[in-house]
């Protein structure tokens, strides 16, 4: 899965179900997919820390990566 920003809990659920997550993507979707297919997109290694618990605390955090 190509993602802009995503929390660690979501990454763990996706990974546990065989879905690889590549973080740090932004820009035109078609361009990003083309770059991914060409092998030029790498995972940024950065997760959105506020995503980890925002569903539980009701604060409704919105991540704008």
Rosetta constraint file for C-alpha pairs under 8 A:
AtomPair CA 1 CA 19 HARMONIC 6.68 0.50
AtomPair CA 1 CA 20 HARMONIC 5.93 0.50
AtomPair CA 1 CA 21 HARMONIC 4.66 0.50
AtomPair CA 1 CA 22 HARMONIC 6.05 0.50
AtomPair CA 2 CA 21 HARMONIC 6.07 0.50
AtomPair CA 2 CA 22 HARMONIC 4.99 0.50
AtomPair CA 2 CA 23 HARMONIC 6.39 0.50
AtomPair CA 2 CA 25 HARMONIC 6.38 0.50
AtomPair CA 3 CA 21 HARMONIC 6.95 0.50
AtomPair CA 3 CA 22 HARMONIC 5.97 0.50
AtomPair CA 3 CA 23 HARMONIC 4.92 0.50
AtomPair CA 3 CA 24 HARMONIC 6.26 0.50
AtomPair CA 3 CA 25 HARMONIC 5.48 0.50
AtomPair CA 3 CA 26 HARMONIC 7.83 0.50
AtomPair CA 4 CA 23 HARMONIC 5.57 0.50
AtomPair CA 4 CA 24 HARMONIC 4.62 0.50
AtomPair CA 4 CA 25 HARMONIC 4.52 0.50
AtomPair CA 4 CA 26 HARMONIC 5.72 0.50
AtomPair CA 4 CA 65 HARMONIC 5.80 0.50
AtomPair CA 5 CA 23 HARMONIC 6.15 0.50
AtomPair CA 5 CA 24 HARMONIC 6.23 0.50
AtomPair CA 5 CA 25 HARMONIC 7.89 0.50
AtomPair CA 5 CA 46 HARMONIC 7.93 0.50
AtomPair CA 5 CA 47 HARMONIC 6.26 0.50
AtomPair CA 5 CA 48 HARMONIC 5.79 0.50
AtomPair CA 5 CA 63 HARMONIC 6.95 0.50
AtomPair CA 5 CA 64 HARMONIC 7.79 0.50
AtomPair CA 5 CA 65 HARMONIC 5.77 0.50
AtomPair CA 6 CA 10 HARMONIC 6.73 0.50
AtomPair CA 6 CA 11 HARMONIC 7.01 0.50
AtomPair CA 6 CA 23 HARMONIC 7.12 0.50
AtomPair CA 6 CA 47 HARMONIC 5.64 0.50
AtomPair CA 6 CA 48 HARMONIC 5.48 0.50
AtomPair CA 6 CA 51 HARMONIC 6.74 0.50
AtomPair CA 7 CA 11 HARMONIC 6.36 0.50
AtomPair CA 7 CA 47 HARMONIC 5.33 0.50
AtomPair CA 7 CA 48 HARMONIC 4.93 0.50
AtomPair CA 7 CA 49 HARMONIC 6.00 0.50
AtomPair CA 7 CA 50 HARMONIC 7.21 0.50
AtomPair CA 7 CA 51 HARMONIC 4.61 0.50
AtomPair CA 7 CA 52 HARMONIC 5.29 0.50
AtomPair CA 8 CA 12 HARMONIC 6.08 0.50
AtomPair CA 8 CA 47 HARMONIC 6.23 0.50
AtomPair CA 8 CA 48 HARMONIC 7.48 0.50
AtomPair CA 8 CA 49 HARMONIC 7.36 0.50
AtomPair CA 8 CA 51 HARMONIC 7.52 0.50
AtomPair CA 8 CA 52 HARMONIC 6.12 0.50
AtomPair CA 9 CA 13 HARMONIC 6.33 0.50
AtomPair CA 9 CA 51 HARMONIC 7.95 0.50
AtomPair CA 9 CA 52 HARMONIC 5.80 0.50
AtomPair CA 10 CA 14 HARMONIC 6.17 0.50
AtomPair CA 10 CA 52 HARMONIC 7.94 0.50
AtomPair CA 11 CA 15 HARMONIC 5.94 0.50
AtomPair CA 11 CA 21 HARMONIC 6.57 0.50
AtomPair CA 12 CA 16 HARMONIC 5.93 0.50
AtomPair CA 13 CA 17 HARMONIC 6.43 0.50
AtomPair CA 14 CA 18 HARMONIC 6.51 0.50
AtomPair CA 14 CA 19 HARMONIC 5.03 0.50
AtomPair CA 14 CA 20 HARMONIC 6.99 0.50
AtomPair CA 14 CA 21 HARMONIC 7.41 0.50
AtomPair CA 15 CA 19 HARMONIC 4.88 0.50
AtomPair CA 15 CA 20 HARMONIC 5.70 0.50
AtomPair CA 15 CA 21 HARMONIC 7.30 0.50
AtomPair CA 21 CA 43 HARMONIC 7.65 0.50
AtomPair CA 22 CA 41 HARMONIC 8.00 0.50
AtomPair CA 22 CA 42 HARMONIC 6.65 0.50
AtomPair CA 22 CA 43 HARMONIC 4.49 0.50
AtomPair CA 22 CA 44 HARMONIC 7.26 0.50
AtomPair CA 23 CA 42 HARMONIC 7.92 0.50
AtomPair CA 23 CA 43 HARMONIC 4.99 0.50
AtomPair CA 23 CA 44 HARMONIC 5.41 0.50
AtomPair CA 23 CA 45 HARMONIC 6.59 0.50
AtomPair CA 23 CA 46 HARMONIC 6.73 0.50
AtomPair CA 23 CA 47 HARMONIC 7.23 0.50
AtomPair CA 24 CA 43 HARMONIC 6.51 0.50
AtomPair CA 24 CA 44 HARMONIC 5.17 0.50
AtomPair CA 24 CA 45 HARMONIC 7.82 0.50
AtomPair CA 24 CA 46 HARMONIC 7.11 0.50
AtomPair CA 24 CA 65 HARMONIC 7.94 0.50
AtomPair CA 25 CA 32 HARMONIC 7.10 0.50
AtomPair CA 26 CA 32 HARMONIC 7.34 0.50
AtomPair CA 26 CA 65 HARMONIC 7.65 0.50
AtomPair CA 27 CA 31 HARMONIC 7.46 0.50
AtomPair CA 27 CA 32 HARMONIC 6.86 0.50
AtomPair CA 28 CA 32 HARMONIC 6.22 0.50
AtomPair CA 29 CA 33 HARMONIC 6.17 0.50
AtomPair CA 30 CA 34 HARMONIC 6.14 0.50
AtomPair CA 31 CA 35 HARMONIC 6.11 0.50
AtomPair CA 32 CA 36 HARMONIC 6.10 0.50
AtomPair CA 32 CA 41 HARMONIC 7.72 0.50
AtomPair CA 33 CA 37 HARMONIC 6.12 0.50
AtomPair CA 34 CA 38 HARMONIC 6.18 0.50
AtomPair CA 35 CA 39 HARMONIC 6.26 0.50
AtomPair CA 35 CA 40 HARMONIC 5.26 0.50
AtomPair CA 35 CA 41 HARMONIC 5.93 0.50
AtomPair CA 36 CA 40 HARMONIC 5.73 0.50
AtomPair CA 36 CA 41 HARMONIC 4.99 0.50
AtomPair CA 48 CA 52 HARMONIC 7.62 0.50
AtomPair CA 48 CA 63 HARMONIC 7.58 0.50
AtomPair CA 50 CA 54 HARMONIC 6.39 0.50
AtomPair CA 50 CA 61 HARMONIC 7.16 0.50
AtomPair CA 51 CA 55 HARMONIC 7.73 0.50
AtomPair CA 51 CA 61 HARMONIC 7.32 0.50
AtomPair CA 51 CA 63 HARMONIC 7.87 0.50
AtomPair CA 53 CA 57 HARMONIC 6.49 0.50
AtomPair CA 54 CA 58 HARMONIC 6.16 0.50
AtomPair CA 54 CA 59 HARMONIC 5.94 0.50
AtomPair CA 54 CA 60 HARMONIC 6.11 0.50
AtomPair CA 54 CA 61 HARMONIC 6.04 0.50
AtomPair CA 55 CA 59 HARMONIC 7.52 0.50
AtomPair CA 55 CA 60 HARMONIC 6.96 0.50
